[in-house]
């Protein structure tokens, strides 16, 4: 197909201050194709070409939208012609304020895109312009209903987790975060902005080559636990590294290892009953030790072919990674080598498995239980250990509203418990 490359188009709202600027490359008329869901998290420096090709292929030849709050058209030619992946168009909006984000023309472009990419810059601009308004709704609809591919780098990566560091009062250093997890610069948001599959309970961070990152990222997780009472998770990338998450939850890691130390990090609060920080209070150093095993971290090298991965559907399965314990002892960050924790999140069986069965596994929408004894209680947990359904029903447990992934079903019989690991397709 012959491509028609347009001159760069600058569009501004007449009669008002300039709320946004548009840069367009490619075909004026959009095309109607079905994108493939995916997430691309980029570490903040020059984009990795293979990861960006993965991102563009998910658009299936459709229209690419770049959202940014500073800069200009740096992605247009790169996405449209330099990577060798055919797409219909690339449009960049530089959004200058909330009015620009809410302009009907901009929102229409969001609705009709097949891929959305967030550039770097100041993440608080994205939060203040896009949150709690029609732009937030449009992006969440794009991801969850249209199931388009979404991604971002640096600040654009920072906003994609359901938990996020907003940088409302500027950046925060390791020393500031570790010495006081409620420091004035520790401005965090929880489950109130973007709702992206596989990024629930996750705080992202980038530029992990910078030694002033791991301690503060650990503190983000500690705060999430302290403020929400749930296990916390994190994903981080070195600057030239990307994590590309497919529809099955596998996050493939791209970089130039072993030529360079380019890795992605997958953090999780230890999967034990007492996972909370020992002390996470305003004005005191963070203490999250748990016998040196507070946080389990898988460090996965990124390669040009992206063959190494970490599975976000169960937070255990990986290829090519090595495991570490991270802990904080009264504001001091520590790390040591460990092994895959192989978390089952919940208690193991303490009664005869032959007396009860749960089926089918994998399941689609309904779970059935057969038991020789009276089942006194049924609790369904998601992969984070959060209870999402409590019932006494054993026949036809409806899970149609839940996302695909790993779940744990805990049964109580005669004051004893048994847990089953299940997979929803």
Order of alpha helices (4+ residues) and beta strands (2+ residues): beta-beta-alpha-beta-beta-alpha-alpha-beta-alpha-alpha-beta-alpha-beta-alpha-beta-beta-alpha-beta-beta-beta-beta-beta-beta-beta-beta-beta-beta-beta-beta-beta-beta-beta-beta
